[in-house]
Amino acid sequence: MEPKTIVRQFILSEFMAGHVEDSFRDEQSLIETGIIDSLDIIKLMAFLEKRFRIEISEQEAIPENFDTLNGIVDFVESKTNSPEGKAEKIHLKSAQDDG
Amino acid sequence: MEFSWSEEQLAFKDAIIKFAERDLNHDLIERDRKGEFSWDGWRKCAEMGILGMPIPEEYGGLNADILTTILAMEGLGYGCKDNGLVFAINSHMWSCEIPILHFGSESQKEKYFPKLCNGELIGGHGMTEPVSGSDAFSLQTKAIKKGDKYLLNGSKIFITNAPIADLMIVFARTGESKGFAGISAFIVEKETPGFTVSRDIEKMGLRTSPMGELAFQDCEVSAENLLGREGAGAAIFNSEMEWERSCLFACHLGVMERQLEDCIKYARERHQFGQPIGKFQSVSNKIADMKVRIELSRLMLYKIGWLKQNRKQALLEGAIAKLFIGEGFVKSCLDAVQIFGGYGYSTEFEIERDLRDSVAATIYSGTSEIQRNIIARLLGA
């Protein structure tokens, strides 16, 4: 599944239950529209760290990294494409090959 | 999971207890009555290295890891009966030093840390406003960028250390974004034109910890004093709260440990109806409850320390610990007063002061009600 779909599903199930709208656009501000708040960002960070095997520092817990679906996906991809992220991918792949 | 401490860590805690018992408890009844801050105690804590415990050595700190820091703060709470001084120290460390450590620039760290660690500078933070308490991110103080400066306008209330602080981490709205997203943090020095501390607030407890209001009227703060990036205010606030909810509450755990020992000693020595009062279940049950609170508080605090040491989130655990220890602290103080009876109620025995000091533990760092909200939200409710 594409990262964008994974993140969208998480936001829909975790943060939009009970909302009037049942969907959101890729470029829609999740903060301005009240879909997520600061606590949700922390929850979202924990999900992204676990799901994509990345590490997000508290300095990165800023609104601009989590304001839109596209922004979140770009942020995740910037982490997975970093040298540390690539090493993790190789490690995962070799582990899968061995298995 | 590893629960043992090294000999070095235990020796450090022991040294802090001995230091605190020897140097920090003088004239406390009188100072509490007058609401007097202990400058002497502050300087001695700085000399002991307590003020810079988690700060790297190159900036003048001890570079202690968080678990060692939690253990040491537990020792400080145990040995130091001046809960107000302990509170002022905690505010300095978690709401001023830690944000600079985690979000500050190299030049900010070099400029402020040596003097924050050696006690020459006192720090605090300004978040709460007259109309924004629990709803912290609805704050109204504005910071408008003008060239290489920000112009701050607004006010803050219930600010620990305000009357004695040299610098404050001040949260203000820099953007038009809604709620938390438009908030930034600034390091504001006390001499900054347009910044005033307007009054000393008298309190029920923690009377030796000064508290005041801050006012900003066209207060010009250099853009160099922006902490982190614009919009990082909520991240900074959440980060410091995680530290405060573990390390400050470790001090409360220390007080609860001291209290329990005093209660057991008294319950053995005090005789009524021909036997020690500890033989009565109504007294011994209170002692058992106090012990249960201590052990569970300790487990939560050490778990948070372990999580943070391993660079994991501890927001849920921090909220649980804050809620449980804050409320447990008040209950244990009430139990202690009840066990000591009339003596517990009298100022001379120094039991009633702990009760007055404890009440705010369910209010600061997020009220008990807010902690319950956080826990429920994080569980998906």
Boltz contact constraints between the chains, C-beta under 6 A:
constraints:
  - contact:
      token1: [A, 31]
      token2: [B, 181]
      max_distance: 6.0
  - contact:
      token1: [A, 32]
      token2: [B, 178]
      max_distance: 6.0
  - contact:
      token1: [A, 38]
      token2: [B, 180]
      max_distance: 6.0
  - contact:
      token1: [A, 38]
      token2: [B, 234]
      max_distance: 6.0
  - contact:
      token1: [A, 39]
      token2: [B, 377]
      max_distance: 6.0
  - contact:
      token1: [A, 42]
      token2: [B, 315]
      max_distance: 6.0
  - contact:
      token1: [A, 46]
      token2: [B, 313]
      max_distance: 6.0
  - contact:
      token1: [A, 58]
      token2: [B, 235]
      max_distance: 6.0
  - contact:
      token1: [A, 58]
      token2: [B, 239]
      max_distance: 6.0
  - contact:
      token1: [A, 61]
      token2: [B, 235]
      max_distance: 6.0
  - contact:
      token1: [A, 62]
      token2: [B, 231]
      max_distance: 6.0
  - contact:
      token1: [A, 62]
      token2: [B, 232]
      max_distance: 6.0
  - contact:
      token1: [A, 62]
      token2: [B, 235]
      max_distance: 6.0
  - contact:
      token1: [A, 63]
      token2: [B, 181]
      max_distance: 6.0
  - contact:
      token1: [A, 63]
      token2: [B, 231]
      max_distance: 6.0
